[in-house]
Amino acid sequence: MAGIKDVADAAGVSVATVSRALSGRGNVSAAAMQAVQKAAAQLGYVVSASASGLASGRTRNIGVLVPVINHWFYASVLEGICTALMREGYDTTLYQLSKDQQQRHQIFSDFLQRQRVDAVIAINVELNEDELVALHALNKPLVGVGGPLPEVPTLHVDDEAVSALATEHLLSLGHTSIGFIGGSLETNVDFQVPSHRRIGYERALQQAGIGVDPGLIVGADFSMAQGYEVAKQLLGNPATRPTAVFAVSDEMAIGAILAARDLGLSVPHDLSVVGVDDHELAPLFSLTTIQQLPHEQGEMAVAILMRAIRGEEAARAHRAEHRLIVRGSTTRPPQ
């Protein structure tokens, strides 16, 4: 196996120049850079991550904290993060923060303290005071995706504005009886996203002069299956059936569409449905939704983090964009 001295000899430069050229640290002329890269490629030389880490104090590894990995939103954010980190030459270490307090304690008191990461990205995880102290004690760049973390720059959408926009779309079509499929107590751990989206829904109704009917509000776990189950109950009584439903995730919205079809209701003629995410299945169901681009959020979070790691710019909070995508699942209410 070729070593760094072999590369230096083949390129006609010093070992120090090879080190600077392949690590990206320090000034190297364009000619020397080209010679080093050519020699390294011809010899099949690969930089040793462990040796580079010992020399630089960096591991080229980023820790990512996430509450679950089997939901489309989190998987999409993770995909964006991993894609961007690979492009930057960094590895990813994933830590799933369950509700198991012993497991969470081990992550913060042991795994993260091993100094095997250069920085941390937290995706929609709400941390207690001890966990925040442990995270800041790493003295590493930190970035959040989702809800706010004290003293941590975060990339997030305005969840109240998201749900208000979805509700206002239905109101603009003439709907006055709008059901709401939100989160459950279990899903409300990720910065109370379901609560914030309910606030936006209720605010839009109140601004339109429509009272909030608790009977039209149900909770689920952000899955298609539970969206189906709760929607079937919400839509099953013809005396109280709403003419529209806003679900705080596309998967639950798709569940509502399937429940409506099983009840013999036509979407959108008998029932309009709006979701949030712009899930990959949304076009298949012609679902009107609020797009929030989770893959791009993951890439943006890495871009913010890389600037902080390189000392180019202090990380700061950013607002991710969202927009209404109108498809065929919404129309005016039945006359």
N, C-alpha and C positions, 0 to 999 in steps of 0.2 A: 504494500500500500504506500502510495506516494506521501511524503511529508511536506511540511511548509518549506523546508530548505530545498527540496527538489524543485518546488515551484519557483522559488527565488532564483535558483541556478538556471532553470530553463528560461525564465523571463529576463535574466540579466539584471536583476535588482536585488536589494537587500531583503532579508527576512522581515525587517520592520516595515518595509514598503508593502510587502505581500500582506502582512497583518492588517495594515491600515486599509489597503485596497479591498480586502475581502470582508472586513468588519464594518466598513462604512464610516469608521471613525478616523479623523485626521485628513490632512490634505494630500492628495495624490494627483499627479498630472494625468491628463487624458491618455497620453501615450503609455505611461507606466500602467495605468488601470487596464488598458486594452491588452498589454503584454501579459499582465498577471492573469487576467480572466482567460486568455487564450491558453496559457500554460496550464492553468488549473483544470480547464476543460479537457485538454489533451492527456493530462496525467490522471484524470479522474479524481482529483483532490477535493475532498469535502471538509469544510471547516468543522472542527470538533466543538460541539455546543458546550460540553462541559469545560473544555479548556478555555473557550472564549468567555464563558461565564466567570471562571476563576479570575481571568485577567481583567475583565470589565466590571465585575460585581453584578452583572445582569444574567438572568436565566433565559431570556427570550421566551418567556412563558407567561401567559396571562390567565389569572383565575377568574372564572365566571360563576356567579351565584344565581341560581334559578329555583323557583318554588316547585315547578313540575316540568317535565320534558315531553309529555305525551299530548299536549295541547298544540293546535296548529299555530297559534300566535307565538308561543314561546319557542317552538321548533323553528319558526321562520326567523325570529330575531337571532337565535343561535346560529342558524345557517349564515345569516348576514355577518355576524361576528367572526365565525370561523373562516369564511371566505376572505374577509378583509385582513384578518390576522395572518393567514397563510401568505397572502400577497405581500405582507410586511416582513415575512420570515419569522413569525412567532408561532409557538405552539399554544394550545388551549387546554386548560385543566378545568373540568366541570365539577361543580359542587352543588348537589341538589339539596335544598333546605326544606326538609319535611317538617312536620309538626313535632317530631320526636326530639324532645329537649336534650336528651343525652347525645344524640347524633349531632345536633346543632352546636352544642358545647364543644364537641370534639373537633368540629370544623374550625371554629374560631380559636380554640385554645391550643390546637395541635397542628392540623393540616396547614392552615394559613401561616402559622408562626414558624414553619420550617424554612421560610425565606426562599421558597422555590418559585415564586411568582414575582414579576416585575411590576404588576399592577392588578387591579381588580375591577371587574364590571359586574354590577348587581342588576338583575332584570326583575323588576316588579316584586322585590322582596322587602317586606317591612321588618326592620330589625329592632330589637329591644335595646335598652340603654347599654347593657354590658356588651352586646354584640357590636354596637356602634363604636364603643370605646376600643374594643379589640381590633376592629377594622382600621380605625384611625391610628392605632398604635403601630401598625405595619409601616407607617411613614412612606407609603407608596401612592402613586397616582390612583385615584378612584373616580369612577363614572357610574351613574345610575341610568337605567332605562325604565321608564314608568313613573311611579309616584315619587315624591320628594324624599330625600334622605338628608338629615341635618348636616350642613357643611360639606355636602357632596354634590358636585355639579351633575345635573340630571337632564336627560333628553326625554321629553314626554309630550303626549297629546293632552289637550284640554278636554278631559272626559265630560265635564258639564256642558261644554260647547258642542261636543260630538252628539250627545243625546238630545240637546235642545234642537240642533239642526235636523236630526231625524224626525223628531216630534213635529217641528215646524213644517217639514215637508208634508206630513200627513194632514196637519191642520190646513195647509194651503190648498189641499185637494177637497176640503170640506168635511173631513172627519172630525167628529166631536166626541166619539166614544172610542178611546184608544187604549188597548191593553198594553201592559208592560211586563216583559219577561226579563227579570233581573237575576242577580246572583243570590246564592244562599249564604247562610252564616259561615259555612266552610270556605266559600270562595271569596269572602270579603276580607281575607287576610292580606291580599296583594294591594295594599294602599287604599282599601275601600273603593276600588274601581267601581264595583256595582253600586255602591252608595252614591258616588259622585255622578254616575250616569242616571240614577233615579232622581237626583236633585235637578239635573238639567231637564229631564222629562217633566217633572212637576212644575218647574219654573215656566216652561213653555206653555203648559196648559193654563196656569194661572194668569200669565200675561195675555192669553187669548180669552180670559174671562170664563174659563171652564174649571169647575171644581175637580179635585183629585178624588177618584173613587177607589178606596182600598180594595174593593172586590175585583178590580181589574188588574191588580198587581200580584204577580206570582214570582217565585224564585226557583232557580235551577242551578246546575253545576257547570254551565257553559258547554255541555255536551249536546250532541244532536238527539241522543236517546232521551235525556231528561227534558230537553226542549219540547220534544214530541209529547211526553207524558203530561207535562203541566199545561201545554197548549190544548190538549184534548179536553182537559177538565175546564179550562177557561172558555173554550168554544162550544162545549157540549150543551149548555143551557141556552136555548133560543131566546129566552126572556131577557137575559143579561149579556148575551154575546156582543162583543165589540165589533165595529166595522173595520178596525185596523189593529195591528199588533206591532209594537216596537220591541225587538229583542236585542239585548246588549252584546250579542255575538252572532256572527253569521251561522254558526253551527246550530245554535238554538233557534234562529230564524228559519233555517231549513227544516228543523224538527217541527216547527209550527206549520210550515207549508204542507208537510207530509200528514200532520194531524188533521188539517183542514180538508185535505183531499179524502182522507179516510172517513170523514164525517159528511162527505158529499158536497162540500163547499168548493166553489170555484175561486181560485186566486188569479187575478185580483178582483173579479167582479163581485164576489160575495165578501171577500176579506183581502185587505191590503196588508203587506208585510214588509218591514224594513229591518235590516240587521246592521252590524258593525264589523268591519275588518276588510272586506273585499277578499274573502276566502277564495281559494282556487276553484271551489265548487259553486261559487256565487253565480257566474255566468250560466252554468248548466241549469240552475233553477231560476234563471232570469231574475235574480234577487236584487232589489234596490238596496243599497248599503252605503255606509260611510267608510270610505277607504282611509286606512292609516299606515300602509306600507311598512310592515314590521321588518322585512328583510333589509330595507333601506335604513330603518332605525338602527339595526345592528351595525351596519357599515358606518353610519354617521357616528355612533358611539365609539367605534374603534378610531376613526379619524380624530375625534376630540382627544382620545386617550393618547394617541401617538404624538400629537403636538405637545401634550403635557410631558410625556416621557422624554422627548427631545429638548424640552426646555424652550420650545418656540413660542408657546402661549399658555397661560394659566387656563386650566379647564374651567368652563362656566356653564350655566344652565342654558339649554336650548329648547325651543318649542317645536315639536314635530308637526308637520302639516297634516290636515285631514280635508277630505272633500266629499260631497255627495255624488254618488254614482247612481243615476236613475235608470232602472231597467223595467222589466214588465210585471213586477209583483205589486205595484201600487197604481191606483187609479181613484177616481171619485167614488164616494160611497154609493151603495145601491139606493135607488129612489123608492 
